Amino acid sequence: MKAMVLDSANSPLRMAELPIPVPKENEVLLKVHACGVCRTDLHVLDGELANPKYPLILGHEIVGSVVDKGQKVEQFTIGQRVGVPWLGHTCGQCRYCRTNHENLCDNALFTGYTLNGGYAEYTVADQRYCFPIPESYSDAEAAPLLCAGLIGYRALIAAGDAQRLGIYGFGAAAHIIVQAAHYQGRKVFAFTKPGDTAGQQFAIALGATWAGDSSIPPPEEMDAAIIFAPVGALVPLALRHTAKGGIVVCAGIHMSDIPQFPYSILWGERTVHSIANLTRQNGKEFLALAPKIGIHTKVETFPLTSANEALERLRQGKIHGAAVLVP
């Protein structure tokens, strides 16, 4: 099979010819139809996440069809369309797994990071951490739901019942979650990079009440904010515009350092809260909800061989919606 391989941090992916993997007893072998390109892939590529598996096949928003399966696989059938998310394995035994916090498992493995992912023509995945894909989505449309959607959904849950919700960083996750928040009747204030008028118009078209530069105060005080951009300086900025009792949710797996800020903007029972990974329950809930409320994804597709180009366009903020590789 063809695969795009990362040999070390800060190096471009190389095209390689590799053996098609053989599924273990609880694994399915998937022919990859689409794989989303996520900002987390950039963090792995740039060496900002510690101890990845090398050589590594990136990609954790995988949609494919089952072409072979291990002896213990009963959840999926040959030919069935399956989605593979970031969370690829948990131990089931640590105190987090035993208390329904498997996203915090001490021994978790992650697709496209410590397990090979979907920047390839074939991949294997543990059936217990995969999801059936709603029929209403094409392969490319479904791919961003598997991380941008799932992590965004977990962040939205963490924001509680906030009626005035700020979203900082209007990328793949934000363009999905603004639709869910709009459906729930919330006011959404979308913050983009300065000068990104196209991104602001995109946010308004998807249901945001207001959109502007991250340096501009929102039209109203916010009850909560979700920060998708990996920029630590946004945390005190969001706190200054968040009402007492409000919450600032940091939804990325990596963020630059948060600068020092005065206690006064945290006081008043404001909370800063991080999101770490996802649970399988998040996946089941969101993939049932997305087609019900009519969430749609805007995708820009690239051939597998153009993975480096897709990553660079994402880095430069030139993707409105989500980039997806189609082998």
CORDA-V174033 format. One record per pair of residues at least 6 apart in sequence whose C-alpha atoms are under 6 Angstrom apart, sorted by the first residue. I is the first residue (numbers start at 1). J is the second residue. D is the distance in whole Angstrom. If there is no record, write none. Layout:
BEGIN
I	J	D
I	J	D
END
This chain:
BEGIN
1	17	6
1	18	5
1	20	6
1	121	6
2	16	6
2	17	5
2	120	6
2	121	6
3	15	6
3	16	5
3	119	6
3	120	4
4	13	6
4	14	5
4	15	5
4	119	6
5	13	5
5	14	5
5	56	6
5	57	5
6	13	5
6	55	6
6	56	5
7	54	6
7	55	5
9	45	5
9	46	5
9	47	5
10	45	6
10	46	5
23	29	6
23	69	6
23	70	6
24	70	5
25	70	4
25	71	5
25	72	5
26	70	5
26	72	5
26	73	5
26	126	6
27	69	6
27	70	5
27	125	5
27	126	4
27	127	5
28	69	4
28	124	6
28	125	6
29	66	6
29	67	6
29	68	5
29	69	6
29	123	6
29	124	5
30	64	5
30	65	5
30	66	5
30	67	6
30	122	6
30	123	5
31	64	5
31	65	5
31	122	5
32	64	4
32	121	5
32	122	5
33	63	6
33	64	5
33	326	6
34	62	6
34	63	5
34	139	6
34	140	5
34	325	6
34	326	5
35	61	5
35	62	4
35	118	6
35	143	6
35	324	6
35	325	5
36	61	5
36	143	5
36	144	6
36	323	6
36	324	4
37	323	5
37	324	6
52	113	5
52	114	5
53	114	5
56	116	6
57	112	6
57	116	5
57	117	5
57	119	6
58	112	4
58	117	5
58	119	6
59	112	5
59	117	5
59	118	5
59	119	5
60	85	5
60	86	5
60	111	5
60	112	5
60	117	6
61	85	5
61	143	5
61	146	5
61	147	6
62	83	5
62	84	5
62	118	6
62	143	6
63	82	6
63	83	5
63	139	6
63	143	6
64	81	6
64	82	6
65	79	5
65	80	5
65	81	4
65	82	6
66	78	5
66	79	5
66	80	6
67	78	6
82	131	6
82	132	5
82	133	6
83	130	6
83	131	5
83	133	6
84	130	5
85	146	5
86	110	5
86	111	5
87	110	5
88	109	5
88	110	5
88	111	5
88	129	6
89	108	5
89	109	5
90	108	4
91	107	6
96	102	6
96	104	6
96	105	6
97	105	6
103	277	5
103	278	5
103	279	5
111	117	5
121	327	6
141	297	6
148	172	6
148	173	4
149	173	6
152	173	5
152	177	6
159	224	6
162	223	5
162	224	6
163	186	5
163	187	6
164	187	5
164	222	5
164	223	5
165	188	5
165	222	6
165	224	5
165	225	5
166	188	6
166	189	5
166	190	6
166	225	4
167	190	5
167	191	6
167	225	6
167	226	5
167	227	6
168	191	5
168	227	5
168	228	6
169	192	5
169	228	5
169	229	5
170	192	6
171	321	6
172	321	5
172	322	5
182	207	6
187	209	6
188	208	5
188	209	5
189	208	6
189	209	6
189	210	5
189	211	6
190	211	4
191	211	6
191	212	5
191	213	5
191	214	5
192	213	5
192	214	6
193	213	6
194	213	5
200	211	5
221	241	5
221	242	6
221	243	6
222	242	5
222	243	6
223	242	6
223	243	5
223	246	5
224	246	5
224	247	5
224	248	6
225	248	5
226	248	6
226	249	5
227	250	5
227	251	6
228	251	5
228	252	6
230	255	4
231	255	6
231	256	5
232	255	6
232	256	5
232	257	5
232	258	4
233	258	6
233	259	6
239	265	6
240	265	6
244	268	5
244	270	6
245	269	5
245	270	5
246	270	5
247	270	6
247	271	5
247	272	6
248	272	5
249	273	5
249	274	6
250	274	5
251	275	5
298	321	5
299	321	6
299	322	5
299	323	6
300	323	5
301	323	6
301	324	5
301	325	6
302	325	5
303	325	6
303	326	5
303	327	6
304	325	5
304	326	6
304	327	5
END
